[in-house]
Amino acid sequence: MISTSILNVTSYTGLELLRLLSQHPTFNVTSVTARSAAGKTMTEVFPQVHGSAFASLSITEEPEQTELAFVCLPHTAAAESAVKLLQRGTKVVDLSADFRLRDAGQYSTWYRHTHPAPALLETAIYGLCERYRSRIEGASLIANPGCYATTAILALIPALASGIIGSDIIIDAKSGASGAGRTPTQGTHYTEINEDVSAYSVTGHRHLPEITQELEAAAREAGNSLANGLRITFIPHMMPMTRGILATCYADVKRDTPHPISTTAEARALYEEFYANEPFIRIVDSPPHTKWTYGSNLCLIYPMVDTRTGRLLVIACLDNLVKGAAGQALQNANLLFGLPETTGLPLMALYP
């Protein structure tokens, strides 16, 4: 058994990790933290864990020594905790944004703080298993990708790696309210979001530099001339639902390439080949619904060519708390410790 801690277990991602780890045969949660609930047992804070192995687990302010730690703290605080954990020899999967961007200067622009541990950006591995599997296996610090970023990157990497689309990309994404975290705000209050859909961060969402960084890196590795010139418009929307992200991505199909595509069948074949060996990617026959991924670690992708406009449309969806956060973190941890990547991760969604 591998001793495991969860920092900030009272967050949505922290509790989702606990749910997934309750079925894991190797990771044994021995330490959970949350300053607001320190001194209480898990059952006192979350009655739904009654009867589980975690029911009597005491919540503390600081984590005990463990082999693995999942850090679910806000940015800045997460980096400070990660530094201490790494000094102990603990492997860290960080679910904040603190180690996702390779350029420390971008944190002052997008997160309005000076990065507290910029040297670690050189060694942190971006935890998108479908891209960096071999690097993750030998790492000590994993930067778990953002939920919007995961959806958009998985939707567009095959097209950019194959050089079939132009530089102008539009990502229209919609998310459930849990993506905003557990701390209540006016924008996530039930009476504010019920019967309502709204766009937000229209001048620039924090996941945009992450999306740009990874899509340009994928294009660069493939020798795509667009590697440093993508023009990405990313607009997120809040939906009156608890979980789920659905991203519809648009890009012009290039005709001056060695292997241009002109039909949906060709686009589908390209995507199926690209993701042929990925356990958590499914190329589907019709536009997916967020409910098809509810509670699972799957990302569903539907590529099509709009022959009237000459555009590639890629619709992707996932559960923002599983494949977009806790599930992906567990997928990373499995790789860190040489376990089968799918261990403890659900493939089948909850329904209804």
C-alpha positions as CSV (number, residue, x, y, z in Angstrom):
1,M,0.0,0.0,0.0
2,I,1.2,3.5,-0.8
3,S,0.5,6.1,1.9
4,T,-1.4,9.1,0.5
5,S,-2.5,12.5,1.7
6,I,-5.1,15.0,0.3
7,L,-4.5,18.6,1.1
8,N,-7.8,20.6,1.3
9,V,-10.0,17.6,1.4
10,T,-13.1,19.7,1.9
11,S,-12.9,21.1,-1.7
12,Y,-14.9,19.6,-4.4
13,T,-11.8,18.1,-6.0
14,G,-10.6,16.8,-2.7
15,L,-13.8,15.0,-1.8
16,E,-14.0,13.6,-5.4
17,L,-10.5,12.2,-4.9
18,L,-11.5,10.6,-1.7
19,R,-14.5,9.0,-3.5
20,L,-12.2,7.6,-6.2
21,L,-9.5,6.5,-3.8
22,S,-12.1,4.6,-1.7
23,Q,-12.0,2.0,-4.6
24,H,-8.3,2.1,-5.2
25,P,-6.4,-1.1,-4.3
26,T,-3.0,0.5,-3.7
27,F,-3.3,4.2,-2.6
28,N,-4.1,4.3,1.1
29,V,-5.3,7.7,2.4
30,T,-3.8,8.2,5.8
31,S,-3.8,12.0,6.0
32,V,-6.3,14.7,5.1
33,T,-6.1,18.4,5.7
34,A,-8.5,21.4,5.8
35,R,-7.9,24.4,8.1
36,S,-11.6,25.2,8.3
37,A,-12.4,21.7,9.6
38,A,-9.3,20.9,11.5
39,G,-9.9,18.7,14.6
40,K,-13.1,17.1,13.1
41,T,-13.5,13.6,11.6
42,M,-14.5,13.1,8.0
43,T,-17.9,11.9,9.0
44,E,-18.6,15.1,11.0
45,V,-18.0,17.2,7.9
46,F,-19.2,14.8,5.2
47,P,-21.9,12.4,6.5
48,Q,-21.8,10.6,3.1
49,V,-18.5,8.9,4.0
50,H,-20.1,7.1,7.0
51,G,-19.3,3.4,6.9
52,S,-16.3,3.9,4.7
53,A,-12.6,3.4,5.6
54,F,-12.3,7.2,5.9
55,A,-15.2,7.8,8.3
56,S,-13.1,8.2,11.4
57,L,-10.1,9.9,9.7
58,S,-9.1,13.1,11.5
59,I,-8.8,16.3,9.5
60,T,-5.6,18.2,10.4
61,E,-4.1,21.6,9.4
62,E,-0.8,20.1,8.2
63,P,-0.3,16.8,6.3
64,E,1.5,13.8,7.8
65,Q,4.4,12.2,6.0
66,T,3.2,10.2,3.1
67,E,4.6,8.8,-0.2
68,L,2.1,10.6,-2.3
69,A,0.2,13.9,-1.9
70,F,-2.7,15.4,-3.9
71,V,-2.7,19.2,-3.4
72,C,-6.1,20.7,-3.8
73,L,-5.3,24.2,-2.5
74,P,-5.8,27.5,-4.2
75,H,-2.9,28.8,-6.4
76,T,0.1,30.3,-4.5
77,A,-0.8,28.3,-1.4
78,A,-0.5,25.1,-3.4
79,A,3.0,26.0,-4.6
80,E,4.2,26.8,-1.1
81,S,2.9,23.4,0.1
82,A,4.3,21.6,-2.8
83,V,7.8,22.9,-2.0
84,K,7.6,21.5,1.6
85,L,6.2,18.1,0.4
86,L,8.9,17.7,-2.2
87,Q,11.6,18.4,0.4
88,R,10.2,15.5,2.4
89,G,10.6,13.2,-0.6
90,T,6.8,13.1,-1.3
91,K,5.6,12.8,-4.9
92,V,3.1,15.6,-5.6
93,V,0.1,15.9,-7.9
94,D,-0.9,19.5,-7.8
95,L,-4.5,20.3,-8.8
96,S,-4.0,24.1,-8.8
97,A,-2.7,26.2,-11.6
98,D,0.7,26.8,-9.9
99,F,2.9,24.6,-12.1
100,R,0.9,24.5,-15.4
101,L,2.6,27.4,-17.1
102,R,6.2,27.2,-18.1
103,D,6.8,30.9,-18.1
104,A,6.9,32.3,-14.5
105,G,6.1,35.8,-15.8
106,Q,2.7,34.7,-17.0
107,Y,1.5,34.2,-13.4
108,S,1.6,37.9,-12.7
109,T,-0.5,38.5,-15.8
110,W,-3.1,35.8,-15.5
111,Y,-3.1,35.0,-11.7
112,R,-1.9,38.4,-10.4
113,H,0.9,37.1,-8.2
114,T,4.6,36.4,-8.4
115,H,5.3,32.7,-8.5
116,P,6.7,31.6,-5.2
117,A,8.8,28.7,-6.6
118,P,9.7,29.5,-10.2
119,A,12.6,27.0,-10.3
120,L,10.1,24.2,-10.0
121,L,8.5,25.1,-13.3
122,E,11.5,23.6,-15.0
123,T,11.0,20.2,-13.5
124,A,7.2,20.1,-13.1
125,I,5.5,17.9,-15.8
126,Y,2.2,18.9,-17.3
127,G,-0.1,16.0,-16.4
128,L,-1.9,15.3,-19.6
129,C,-1.3,11.6,-19.8
130,E,-2.3,11.4,-23.4
131,R,0.6,13.8,-24.2
132,Y,3.3,13.3,-21.6
133,R,2.9,9.7,-20.4
134,S,6.6,8.8,-20.5
135,R,7.7,12.0,-18.7
136,I,5.1,11.6,-16.0
137,E,6.4,8.1,-15.2
138,G,9.7,9.4,-13.9
139,A,8.5,12.7,-12.3
140,S,8.2,14.0,-8.7
141,L,5.8,16.9,-9.4
142,I,2.8,16.8,-11.7
143,A,0.8,19.9,-12.7
144,N,-2.7,18.5,-13.2
145,P,-4.3,20.3,-16.2
146,G,-7.2,22.6,-15.9
147,C,-10.7,21.3,-16.7
148,Y,-11.4,23.6,-19.7
149,A,-7.8,23.2,-20.9
150,T,-8.1,19.4,-20.8
151,T,-11.2,19.4,-22.9
152,A,-10.0,21.9,-25.5
153,I,-6.5,20.4,-25.8
154,L,-7.7,16.8,-26.3
155,A,-10.2,18.1,-28.8
156,L,-7.7,19.9,-30.9
157,I,-4.3,18.2,-30.6
158,P,-5.0,15.6,-33.4
159,A,-5.9,18.3,-35.9
160,L,-2.9,20.5,-35.0
161,A,-0.4,17.6,-34.9
162,S,-1.7,16.5,-38.4
163,G,-1.5,20.0,-39.8
164,I,-5.0,20.0,-41.2
165,I,-6.3,23.3,-39.7
166,G,-5.4,26.9,-39.9
167,S,-4.2,29.2,-37.1
168,D,-7.6,30.8,-36.2
169,I,-9.3,28.7,-33.6
170,I,-12.5,29.4,-31.6
171,I,-13.3,27.4,-28.5
172,D,-16.9,27.8,-27.1
173,A,-17.0,26.1,-23.8
174,K,-19.7,25.5,-21.2
175,S,-19.3,24.3,-17.6
176,G,-21.3,23.3,-14.6
177,A,-21.1,25.4,-11.4
178,S,-18.8,23.0,-9.6
179,G,-16.0,24.2,-11.7
180,A,-16.0,27.5,-9.8
181,G,-15.2,25.7,-6.5
182,R,-17.1,25.2,-3.3
183,T,-16.8,28.7,-1.9
184,P,-20.1,30.4,-2.5
185,T,-20.3,33.5,-4.6
186,Q,-23.1,35.5,-6.2
187,G,-22.1,34.1,-9.6
188,T,-22.6,30.5,-8.4
189,H,-25.6,31.0,-6.1
190,Y,-28.5,28.7,-7.1
191,T,-31.0,31.5,-7.6
192,E,-28.5,33.4,-9.8
193,I,-27.5,30.5,-12.2
194,N,-30.8,28.6,-12.3
195,E,-32.7,29.1,-15.6
196,D,-29.7,31.2,-16.8
197,V,-26.7,30.8,-19.1
198,S,-23.9,33.4,-19.2
199,A,-20.5,34.0,-20.7
200,Y,-17.7,35.1,-18.4
201,S,-14.0,36.1,-18.5
202,V,-14.7,37.2,-22.1
203,T,-11.5,39.3,-22.2
204,G,-9.3,36.4,-21.3
205,H,-9.8,33.3,-19.1
206,R,-7.0,31.9,-17.0
207,H,-7.0,28.6,-18.9
208,L,-6.3,30.4,-22.2
209,P,-2.4,30.6,-21.8
210,E,-2.5,26.9,-20.7
211,I,-4.4,26.0,-23.8
212,T,-2.2,28.1,-26.1
213,Q,1.0,26.7,-24.5
214,E,0.0,23.1,-25.1
215,L,-1.5,23.4,-28.5
216,E,1.5,25.3,-29.8
217,A,3.8,22.7,-28.3
218,A,1.9,19.9,-30.0
219,A,2.1,21.8,-33.3
220,R,5.8,22.4,-32.8
221,E,6.6,18.8,-32.2
222,A,4.8,17.9,-35.4
223,G,6.7,20.4,-37.4
224,N,3.6,22.5,-38.0
225,S,4.4,26.0,-39.2
226,L,1.6,27.4,-37.0
227,A,3.6,26.5,-33.8
228,N,4.0,30.1,-32.7
229,G,1.2,31.8,-34.4
230,L,-2.1,30.4,-33.2
231,R,-5.0,32.9,-32.8
232,I,-7.3,31.3,-30.2
233,T,-10.5,32.8,-29.0
234,F,-11.8,31.0,-25.9
235,I,-15.1,32.0,-24.3
236,P,-16.4,30.0,-21.3
237,H,-20.0,29.9,-20.2
238,M,-21.7,29.0,-16.9
239,M,-24.5,26.5,-17.2
240,P,-27.2,25.7,-14.6
241,M,-25.9,22.2,-13.9
242,T,-23.6,20.7,-11.3
243,R,-21.0,18.9,-13.4
244,G,-19.7,18.7,-16.9
245,I,-17.9,20.6,-19.6
246,L,-18.8,20.7,-23.3
247,A,-16.4,22.5,-25.7
248,T,-17.3,23.2,-29.3
249,C,-14.1,24.0,-31.3
250,Y,-14.0,25.6,-34.7
251,A,-11.1,26.0,-37.2
252,D,-10.7,26.3,-40.9
253,V,-9.6,23.2,-42.8
254,K,-6.3,23.8,-44.7
255,R,-6.3,22.8,-48.3
256,D,-2.6,23.3,-49.0
257,T,-1.4,20.3,-47.0
258,P,0.0,16.9,-48.1
259,H,-3.1,15.1,-46.7
260,P,-6.1,17.5,-46.5
261,I,-9.4,16.3,-45.2
262,S,-12.7,17.2,-46.7
263,T,-15.3,14.9,-45.1
264,T,-16.4,13.9,-41.6
265,A,-15.4,10.3,-42.3
266,E,-11.8,11.4,-42.9
267,A,-11.8,13.5,-39.8
268,R,-13.1,10.7,-37.7
269,A,-10.6,8.3,-39.1
270,L,-7.8,10.7,-38.2
271,Y,-9.0,11.1,-34.6
272,E,-9.5,7.3,-34.2
273,E,-6.0,6.6,-35.3
274,F,-4.5,9.3,-33.1
275,Y,-6.3,8.1,-30.0
276,A,-6.3,4.4,-30.8
277,N,-4.5,3.3,-27.6
278,E,-5.9,5.8,-25.2
279,P,-8.1,4.2,-22.5
280,F,-10.0,7.3,-21.6
281,I,-10.7,8.8,-25.0
282,R,-13.7,7.8,-27.0
283,I,-14.5,9.0,-30.6
284,V,-18.2,9.0,-30.7
285,D,-20.7,8.8,-33.6
286,S,-22.9,11.8,-32.6
287,P,-22.4,15.0,-30.7
288,P,-21.9,14.0,-27.0
289,H,-23.9,15.1,-24.0
290,T,-22.2,16.1,-20.7
291,K,-24.4,13.5,-18.9
292,W,-22.7,10.7,-20.9
293,T,-19.5,11.4,-18.9
294,Y,-21.1,12.2,-15.5
295,G,-18.9,10.5,-12.8
296,S,-16.5,8.8,-15.3
297,N,-12.9,9.6,-16.4
298,L,-13.8,9.6,-20.1
299,C,-13.4,12.4,-22.6
300,L,-15.8,12.0,-25.5
301,I,-14.9,13.6,-28.8
302,Y,-17.0,14.1,-32.0
303,P,-15.1,15.6,-35.0
304,M,-16.9,16.6,-38.1
305,V,-16.3,18.7,-41.3
306,D,-18.8,21.4,-42.2
307,T,-18.5,21.1,-45.9
308,R,-20.6,24.3,-46.5
309,T,-18.1,26.5,-44.6
310,G,-14.9,24.4,-44.9
311,R,-14.5,24.2,-41.2
312,L,-13.5,21.4,-38.8
313,L,-15.8,21.3,-35.8
314,V,-14.8,19.2,-32.8
315,I,-17.2,18.7,-29.9
316,A,-15.7,17.3,-26.7
317,C,-17.1,16.8,-23.3
318,L,-16.0,15.4,-19.9
319,D,-16.8,15.5,-16.2
320,N,-14.9,18.6,-14.9
321,L,-14.5,17.0,-11.4
322,V,-13.2,13.6,-12.8
323,K,-11.3,13.7,-16.1
324,G,-11.1,17.5,-15.6
325,A,-9.6,17.3,-12.1
326,A,-9.6,14.4,-9.6
327,G,-9.8,11.5,-12.0
328,Q,-7.0,12.9,-14.1
329,A,-5.0,13.4,-10.9
330,L,-5.4,9.8,-10.0
331,Q,-4.5,8.8,-13.6
332,N,-1.3,10.7,-13.1
333,A,-0.6,9.1,-9.8
334,N,-1.0,5.7,-11.2
335,L,1.7,6.4,-13.8
336,L,3.9,8.0,-11.1
337,F,4.0,4.7,-9.2
338,G,4.1,2.3,-12.1
339,L,0.5,1.1,-11.8
340,P,-1.9,0.4,-14.6
341,E,-3.1,3.8,-15.7
342,T,-6.8,2.8,-15.4
343,T,-6.6,1.5,-11.8
344,G,-9.4,2.8,-9.7
345,L,-10.9,4.9,-12.4
346,P,-14.5,4.6,-13.6
347,L,-15.3,4.2,-17.3
348,M,-19.0,4.0,-17.0
349,A,-21.0,7.2,-16.3
350,L,-23.8,7.6,-13.8
351,Y,-27.3,7.6,-15.3
352,P,-29.7,9.3,-15.1
